Amino acid sequence: MILTRKEQASLFAREGVGRIRAIWEPRGASAPLLSQKAVAGPVPWVIAIMTALTVIAAAGGLALGGIARTAEADLAGGVTVQIAGPAEAEADKQAKAAMAALGKLDGVSAVRRLSANEREDLLRPWIGEQALGTGEGEEDLLVLPELIELRLNGATGKAELDRVREALAKAAPDASVSADMEWLRPLKEAISALQWLAVALVGLLVTATAAAVLLASRSALSANRDTIEIMHLLGAHDMQVARLFQKAAAMSAAAGGAAGFAVAEATVFLLAGKFAALGPGSTAAGLRWFDWVALVLIPIAGVVLAAFTARITVLATLRRMP
């Protein structure tokens, strides 16, 4: 076929434009062997939601543990002596004698008698202003009990409390002794129950994540069945096919895990700001640096779980294929 000069010039121009376009706009990569959308599907969104909920639940459990530890550290070794019942003059006399007796007791690191204003501040939220007194020049409606704070060097077990009671038997016969840790026991039991609930939630979310990846992998196998059969005819092994699905599942889990962790982190910091007003032992101070390391490992564990689940699911399904 003989081309005219005009046709030759047009052909040459098209070839030149094509070469220039190839330099500035490289040809896109060939289509993936397996459909990535079929492998991923809604998995990134599911994993993002599951990761966010798992991190929040785990952070709650770890923060509760931190609150319990802080409260226990504050109350460890604390003992409260209360003198209630006798008249005000007699209670004051017994309180002075108790201070002298406790100051001589071995194993006592600090003794402090609460002032009348401190005792009023403790009782005011519970009984109200009117029950504390009727005003200047009028008799008080309530005789406040004497309170003495005692700090022991060691534990506050039954033997230590009996030793304190024995020391107060003669000095303050109306005194009652109680360990501060006794007030913490119901709180510790409640916190322990909430921590176990957090562990159960984390377990359920992990199971749900694995189930989502399993269903997505099976769906992807069905969508790519023809391609897999051709790969088998060309000599591909089941392990090679499984690696393709494993990679796709891991990439989906990584994207979803990163997004979910970002949302969870923002939520934890928001809640920490709300609880900061509670003071020491709040959620803001409940998480330590290694707690944050554990939280960061959750999305990483999600990627490993997704890849492992996809691999096992694909291999098990391929073995049943003809």
C-alpha positions as CSV (number, residue, x, y, z in Angstrom):
1,M,0.0,0.0,0.0
2,I,1.4,3.3,-1.1
3,L,0.7,6.3,1.1
4,T,0.5,9.8,-0.2
5,R,2.8,12.5,1.2
6,K,-0.1,13.9,3.1
7,E,-1.0,10.5,4.7
8,Q,2.7,9.9,5.5
9,A,3.0,13.3,7.3
10,S,-0.2,12.6,9.3
11,L,1.0,9.1,10.3
12,F,4.4,10.5,11.3
13,A,2.7,13.3,13.4
14,R,0.5,10.8,15.2
15,E,3.5,8.6,16.0
16,G,5.4,11.6,17.3
17,V,2.5,12.7,19.5
18,G,2.2,9.1,20.8
19,R,5.9,8.9,21.8
20,I,5.8,12.3,23.6
21,R,2.6,11.2,25.4
22,A,4.3,8.0,26.4
23,I,7.2,10.0,28.0
24,W,5.0,12.4,30.0
25,E,2.1,10.0,30.7
26,P,3.5,6.5,31.3
27,R,1.1,3.7,30.5
28,G,-0.8,2.5,33.6
29,A,-0.1,-0.7,35.2
30,S,-1.9,-3.8,33.9
31,A,-5.1,-4.8,35.7
32,P,-4.5,-6.9,38.8
33,L,-4.8,-10.6,38.4
34,L,-7.5,-10.7,41.0
35,S,-10.1,-8.0,41.5
36,Q,-9.0,-6.0,44.5
37,K,-12.5,-4.7,45.1
38,A,-13.8,-8.2,45.2
39,V,-11.2,-9.1,47.8
40,A,-11.6,-5.9,49.9
41,G,-15.3,-5.1,49.5
42,P,-16.7,-3.5,52.7
43,V,-13.9,-5.0,54.8
44,P,-11.9,-1.7,55.4
45,W,-15.1,-0.1,56.7
46,V,-15.9,-3.0,58.9
47,I,-12.4,-3.3,60.3
48,A,-12.3,0.5,60.9
49,I,-15.5,0.3,63.0
50,M,-14.3,-2.8,64.8
51,T,-10.9,-1.3,65.5
52,A,-12.3,1.9,66.9
53,L,-14.7,0.0,69.2
54,T,-12.0,-2.4,70.3
55,V,-9.5,0.4,71.1
56,I,-12.2,2.3,73.0
57,A,-13.2,-0.7,75.0
58,A,-9.6,-1.6,75.8
59,A,-8.8,1.9,76.7
60,G,-11.7,2.0,79.1
61,G,-10.6,-1.2,80.8
62,L,-7.0,0.0,81.1
63,A,-8.1,3.4,82.5
64,L,-10.4,1.7,85.1
65,G,-7.4,-0.3,86.2
66,G,-5.3,2.9,86.5
67,I,-8.1,4.5,88.5
68,A,-8.2,1.5,90.9
69,R,-4.4,1.6,91.3
70,T,-4.3,5.3,92.0
71,A,-7.1,5.1,94.6
72,E,-5.4,2.1,96.2
73,A,-2.1,3.9,96.4
74,D,-3.8,6.9,98.0
75,L,-5.6,4.8,100.6
76,A,-2.9,2.2,101.3
77,G,-1.9,2.3,105.0
78,G,-4.7,4.8,105.9
79,V,-6.8,4.3,109.0
80,T,-9.7,6.5,110.3
81,V,-10.4,6.8,114.0
82,Q,-13.9,8.2,114.8
83,I,-15.1,9.2,118.3
84,A,-18.9,9.6,118.2
85,G,-21.5,9.5,121.0
86,P,-20.2,11.3,124.0
87,A,-20.7,15.0,124.7
88,E,-18.6,17.5,122.9
89,A,-16.3,18.1,125.8
90,E,-15.8,14.4,126.5
91,A,-15.2,13.7,122.8
92,D,-12.5,16.5,122.7
93,K,-10.8,15.0,125.8
94,Q,-10.8,11.5,124.2
95,A,-9.5,12.9,120.9
96,K,-6.5,14.5,122.7
97,A,-5.8,11.3,124.6
98,A,-6.0,9.3,121.4
99,M,-3.6,11.6,119.6
100,A,-1.1,11.1,122.4
101,A,-1.5,7.3,122.4
102,L,-1.3,7.0,118.6
103,G,1.8,9.2,118.5
104,K,3.6,6.6,120.7
105,L,2.5,3.6,118.6
106,D,5.1,1.8,116.5
107,G,4.6,1.7,112.8
108,V,2.7,5.0,112.6
109,S,4.1,7.5,110.1
110,A,1.5,10.3,110.5
111,V,-1.4,11.3,112.8
112,R,-3.7,14.2,112.1
113,R,-6.9,15.4,113.8
114,L,-9.4,17.0,111.6
115,S,-10.6,20.5,112.5
116,A,-14.2,21.4,113.1
117,N,-14.3,23.1,109.7
118,E,-13.0,20.1,107.9
119,R,-15.5,17.8,109.6
120,E,-18.3,20.2,108.6
121,D,-17.1,20.2,105.0
122,L,-17.3,16.4,105.0
123,L,-20.8,16.3,106.4
124,R,-22.4,19.3,104.7
125,P,-23.1,17.6,101.3
126,W,-24.9,14.7,103.2
127,I,-26.9,16.4,105.9
128,G,-27.2,20.0,104.8
129,E,-26.4,23.3,106.3
130,Q,-29.3,23.5,108.7
131,A,-28.4,20.3,110.5
132,L,-24.9,21.6,111.2
133,G,-26.0,24.8,113.0
134,T,-28.7,27.4,113.1
135,G,-26.5,30.4,113.0
136,E,-24.5,32.7,115.3
137,G,-25.3,32.6,118.9
138,E,-27.6,29.6,118.6
139,E,-26.9,26.0,119.7
140,D,-25.7,23.5,117.1
141,L,-28.3,20.9,116.2
142,L,-25.6,18.2,115.8
143,V,-22.5,17.3,117.7
144,L,-19.8,16.5,115.2
145,P,-17.8,13.3,115.7
146,E,-14.1,13.6,116.2
147,L,-12.1,12.3,113.3
148,I,-8.4,11.3,113.3
149,E,-6.4,10.3,110.2
150,L,-3.8,7.7,110.8
151,R,-1.1,6.5,108.3
152,L,0.6,3.2,108.9
153,N,3.9,2.2,107.4
154,G,2.7,-1.2,106.3
155,A,-0.6,-2.9,105.4
156,T,-3.8,-2.3,107.2
157,G,-4.8,-5.8,108.0
158,K,-6.8,-7.2,110.9
159,A,-3.7,-7.5,113.1
160,E,-2.7,-3.9,112.5
161,L,-6.2,-2.6,113.2
162,D,-6.4,-4.7,116.4
163,R,-3.1,-3.1,117.6
164,V,-4.6,0.4,117.0
165,R,-7.8,-0.6,118.9
166,E,-5.7,-1.9,121.8
167,A,-3.8,1.3,122.0
168,L,-7.0,3.3,122.1
169,A,-8.9,1.1,124.5
170,K,-8.1,3.2,127.6
171,A,-7.4,6.6,126.0
172,A,-10.6,6.7,123.9
173,P,-13.1,4.0,124.8
174,D,-15.7,5.4,122.4
175,A,-13.4,5.3,119.4
176,S,-14.1,3.2,116.4
177,V,-11.3,2.2,114.0
178,S,-11.7,1.4,110.3
179,A,-9.2,0.9,107.4
180,D,-9.6,3.3,104.5
181,M,-9.3,0.4,102.1
182,E,-12.6,-1.0,103.3
183,W,-14.3,1.9,101.6
184,L,-12.5,1.0,98.4
185,R,-13.5,-2.7,98.3
186,P,-16.9,-2.2,96.7
187,L,-15.4,0.2,94.1
188,K,-12.7,-2.4,93.3
189,E,-15.3,-5.1,92.7
190,A,-17.3,-2.8,90.4
191,I,-14.2,-1.8,88.5
192,S,-13.1,-5.5,88.2
193,A,-16.6,-6.4,86.7
194,L,-16.3,-3.5,84.2
195,Q,-12.8,-4.6,83.2
196,W,-14.1,-8.2,82.5
197,L,-16.9,-6.7,80.5
198,A,-14.3,-4.7,78.4
199,V,-12.3,-8.0,77.9
200,A,-15.5,-9.7,76.7
201,L,-16.3,-6.9,74.3
202,V,-12.8,-7.0,72.9
203,G,-13.2,-10.8,72.3
204,L,-16.5,-10.3,70.6
205,L,-15.1,-7.6,68.3
206,V,-12.1,-9.7,67.4
207,T,-14.5,-12.6,66.5
208,A,-16.7,-10.2,64.4
209,T,-13.6,-8.9,62.5
210,A,-12.4,-12.4,61.7
211,A,-15.9,-13.4,60.5
212,A,-16.1,-10.3,58.3
213,V,-12.8,-11.2,56.7
214,L,-13.8,-14.8,56.3
215,L,-17.1,-13.9,54.5
216,A,-15.2,-11.3,52.3
217,S,-12.6,-13.9,51.3
218,R,-15.2,-16.5,50.3
219,S,-17.1,-13.9,48.3
220,A,-13.8,-12.9,46.5
221,L,-13.1,-16.5,45.7
222,S,-16.5,-16.9,44.1
223,A,-16.0,-13.6,42.1
224,N,-12.5,-14.8,40.8
225,R,-13.3,-18.4,40.3
226,D,-12.6,-18.4,36.6
227,T,-9.3,-16.6,37.1
228,I,-8.2,-19.1,39.8
229,E,-9.0,-22.0,37.5
230,I,-6.9,-20.5,34.7
231,M,-4.0,-20.0,37.2
232,H,-4.3,-23.6,38.2
233,L,-4.1,-24.7,34.6
234,L,-1.0,-22.6,34.2
235,G,0.6,-24.4,37.1
236,A,-0.1,-22.0,40.0
237,H,-0.2,-23.6,43.5
238,D,-2.9,-23.0,46.1
239,M,-0.3,-21.2,48.3
240,Q,0.4,-18.6,45.5
241,V,-3.3,-17.9,45.1
242,A,-3.7,-17.6,48.9
243,R,-0.9,-15.1,49.1
244,L,-2.8,-12.8,46.7
245,F,-5.8,-12.8,48.9
246,Q,-3.7,-12.5,52.0
247,K,-2.0,-9.4,50.7
248,A,-5.3,-7.8,49.7
249,A,-6.9,-8.5,53.1
250,A,-3.8,-7.2,54.9
251,M,-3.9,-3.9,52.9
252,S,-7.6,-3.5,53.6
253,A,-7.1,-4.2,57.3
254,A,-4.2,-1.7,57.5
255,A,-6.3,1.1,55.9
256,G,-9.3,0.3,58.1
257,G,-7.2,-0.1,61.2
258,A,-5.5,3.2,60.8
259,A,-8.8,5.1,60.3
260,G,-10.4,3.3,63.2
261,F,-7.5,3.9,65.6
262,A,-7.5,7.7,64.7
263,V,-11.2,7.9,65.5
264,A,-10.7,5.9,68.8
265,E,-7.7,8.1,69.8
266,A,-9.7,11.2,69.3
267,T,-12.6,9.7,71.3
268,V,-10.3,8.7,74.2
269,F,-8.7,12.2,74.4
270,L,-12.2,13.8,74.3
271,L,-13.4,11.6,77.2
272,A,-10.1,12.2,79.1
273,G,-10.8,15.9,78.9
274,K,-14.3,15.4,80.3
275,F,-13.1,13.3,83.2
276,A,-10.1,15.5,84.0
277,A,-12.2,17.5,86.4
278,L,-12.4,14.4,88.7
279,G,-8.7,15.0,89.6
280,P,-6.1,12.3,90.3
281,G,-7.0,8.8,89.1
282,S,-9.3,10.1,86.4
283,T,-9.3,8.8,82.8
284,A,-6.8,11.5,81.9
285,A,-4.3,10.0,84.3
286,G,-5.4,6.4,84.1
287,L,-3.5,5.5,80.9
288,R,0.2,5.1,81.2
289,W,2.7,5.0,78.3
290,F,2.8,1.2,78.0
291,D,-1.1,1.2,78.0
292,W,-0.8,3.4,74.9
293,V,1.7,0.9,73.4
294,A,-0.9,-1.9,74.0
295,L,-3.6,0.2,72.2
296,V,-1.3,0.9,69.2
297,L,-0.8,-2.9,68.9
298,I,-4.5,-3.5,68.4
299,P,-4.7,-2.3,64.8
300,I,-1.5,-4.1,64.0
301,A,-3.0,-7.3,65.5
302,G,-6.0,-6.6,63.3
303,V,-3.9,-6.6,60.2
304,V,-2.3,-9.9,61.2
305,L,-5.7,-11.4,62.1
306,A,-7.2,-10.4,58.7
307,A,-4.2,-11.8,56.7
308,F,-4.2,-15.0,58.7
309,T,-8.0,-15.4,58.4
310,A,-7.9,-14.8,54.6
311,R,-5.0,-17.2,54.1
312,I,-6.7,-20.1,56.1
313,T,-10.1,-19.5,54.5
314,V,-8.7,-19.4,50.9
315,L,-6.6,-22.5,51.4
316,A,-9.5,-24.4,52.9
317,T,-11.8,-23.4,50.1
318,L,-9.3,-24.2,47.3
319,R,-8.7,-27.7,48.7
320,R,-12.4,-28.4,48.1
321,M,-12.4,-27.0,44.6
322,P,-12.3,-29.6,41.7
